[in-house]
Amino acid sequence: MSYITSWSGGKDSCLACYKAMLDGYDISYILNSISEEYKRVRFHGLEAKLIQLQAKSLGIPLLQKETTDDRYEQEFKEAIQSLIPNGIKGMVFGDIYLEGAKEWVEKVCGDLGIEAVEPLWGKETEEVLTEFIDAGFEAIIVGAQSEFVGKEWIGRYVNKDFMKYLKDKGADICGENGEYHTLVVNGPIFSKRIEITESETIRRNGYWFLDTRQYRLVY
């Protein structure tokens, strides 16, 4: 029996997938939700093509599902349902402590009759991010609320200096409340790294975003 990973392109979903693999789960697919209107990752704003590069480097088939605000839950379920005939037993998620998120996950998986797996659930956020960094993953900051994160951090790597910066700001270490978002560019489950060759930092509605314009996979 195999499992799907809910994949945003960021550090938490990546670490959850990695930990599930270490625990012996067979990850057969990654599922990524993109906005039907903007063709970007829902909630994170990443270009759909960046997720496709990640999947190529991971060597795991990607199902990229366009979703709308009005029918998000139903469309998300439809995507999972399309894979169940392939022997899917459950789905891996990267939630840490938000009860509402976990309840939603359990409802969706319960409705579909599959198992919800939460490898990061209940851990301290500092422990989660430390584990991600110490495992050898690399992620860059691609979006952030400007009240918590300065422009100078956009496009830079998540590291222990950034953790200290967040602590001093009083922000959640993992950005669980949307303080910042990341793109994983390399790590122990990647065969190639993603290199951003051209980008620009822009500000919109109180948020910083890294507008990625050119990128490639490199060894």
Secondary structure, DSSP 4 states (H G I P E B T S, - for coil): -EEEEE--SSHHHHHHHHHHHHTT--EEEEEEEEETTT-BBTTT--BHHHHHHHHHHHT--EEEEEE-STTHHHHHHHHHHHHGGGTEEEEE----S-HHHHHHHHHHHHHHT-EEE-TTTT--HHHHHHHHHHTT-EEEEEEEETTTS-GGGTTSBP-HHHHHHHHHHT--TT-TTSSEEEEEEE-TT-SSEEEEEEEEEEEETTEEEEEEEEEEEE-
